[in-house]
Amino acid sequence: MRKEDTVKLISAEGFEFVIDKKAAMVSQTIRNMLTSPGSFAETEHGEVTFPEISTTILEKICQYFYWSLQYASGKETEFHIEPELTLELMMAANYLHT
């Protein structure tokens, strides 16, 4: 996979998730960060840092992006969310507009 087809999402702890750009575009916030006109670091480098989102939550968000693409293409599967992650995940989803 080519570098321009991927996006690097970086958690508060510095853990890096490299995912398909198409999956990352599920998030309106990430889409805006990566496609905004001008010389924004996110646009130039294809990486977005989330200083307020923990590694565990960002990992679940990445899983959701891929699940969302599958669901949109007609593959209906369950997306399991651990109860202890629910509040943090809802706050992150609200920020990311997913």
C-alpha positions as CSV (number, residue, x, y, z in Angstrom):
1,M,0.0,0.0,0.0
2,R,1.3,3.4,-0.9
3,K,2.0,6.0,1.8
4,E,-0.5,8.5,0.3
5,D,-3.2,5.8,0.6
6,T,-2.7,5.6,4.4
7,V,-3.1,7.9,7.4
8,K,-1.3,7.8,10.6
9,L,-3.4,8.4,13.7
10,I,-1.4,9.0,16.9
11,S,-2.9,8.5,20.4
12,A,-2.3,10.6,23.5
13,E,0.4,8.1,24.6
14,G,2.2,8.3,21.2
15,F,1.0,5.0,19.8
16,E,0.7,5.1,16.0
17,F,-2.1,3.5,14.0
18,V,-1.6,3.4,10.2
19,I,-4.9,2.9,8.5
20,D,-6.4,3.2,5.0
21,K,-7.2,6.8,4.1
22,K,-10.6,5.6,3.0
23,A,-11.3,4.2,6.5
24,A,-10.1,7.4,8.2
25,M,-12.5,9.5,6.0
26,V,-15.4,7.9,7.9
27,S,-14.7,10.7,10.4
28,Q,-15.8,14.1,9.3
29,T,-13.2,15.7,11.6
30,I,-10.4,13.7,10.1
31,R,-11.6,14.3,6.6
32,N,-11.6,18.0,7.2
33,M,-8.1,17.9,8.7
34,L,-6.7,16.0,5.8
35,T,-8.4,17.8,3.0
36,S,-8.3,21.4,4.2
37,P,-6.7,23.9,1.8
38,G,-3.4,25.4,3.0
39,S,-0.3,24.1,4.5
40,F,-1.6,22.2,7.5
41,A,0.7,19.6,9.0
42,E,-2.1,17.0,8.9
43,T,-2.6,17.6,5.1
44,E,1.1,17.6,4.3
45,H,2.2,14.6,6.4
46,G,-0.9,12.5,6.4
47,E,-0.9,12.1,10.2
48,V,-3.2,13.3,12.9
49,T,-2.3,13.5,16.6
50,F,-5.1,13.2,19.2
51,P,-3.6,14.4,22.5
52,E,-6.9,13.7,24.3
53,I,-7.7,10.2,22.9
54,S,-6.1,7.2,24.6
55,T,-4.5,4.3,22.7
56,T,-7.3,1.9,23.7
57,I,-10.0,4.3,22.5
58,L,-8.2,5.2,19.3
59,E,-7.8,1.5,18.5
60,K,-11.5,0.9,18.9
61,I,-12.2,3.9,16.7
62,C,-10.0,2.5,14.0
63,Q,-11.8,-0.8,14.2
64,Y,-15.1,1.1,13.9
65,F,-13.9,2.9,10.8
66,Y,-13.3,-0.4,9.0
67,W,-16.5,-1.9,10.4
68,S,-18.4,1.2,9.1
69,L,-17.0,0.7,5.6
70,Q,-18.0,-3.0,5.6
71,Y,-21.5,-2.1,6.9
72,A,-21.9,0.6,4.1
73,S,-21.1,-2.0,1.5
74,G,-23.8,-4.3,2.7
75,K,-22.0,-6.6,5.1
76,E,-24.0,-6.5,8.3
77,T,-22.0,-7.6,11.3
78,E,-22.1,-6.8,15.0
79,F,-19.7,-4.2,16.4
80,H,-19.0,-5.1,20.0
81,I,-18.2,-2.3,22.5
82,E,-16.9,-3.2,25.9
83,P,-19.1,-1.5,28.6
84,E,-16.1,0.1,30.3
85,L,-15.1,1.9,27.1
86,T,-18.5,3.3,26.4
87,L,-18.2,6.8,27.9
88,E,-14.8,7.6,26.5
89,L,-15.8,6.1,23.2
90,M,-18.9,8.3,23.0
91,M,-16.9,11.4,23.8
92,A,-14.3,10.6,21.1
93,A,-17.0,9.7,18.5
94,N,-18.7,13.1,19.2
95,Y,-15.4,14.9,18.6
96,L,-14.6,12.9,15.5
97,H,-18.2,13.2,14.1
98,T,-18.5,9.5,13.4
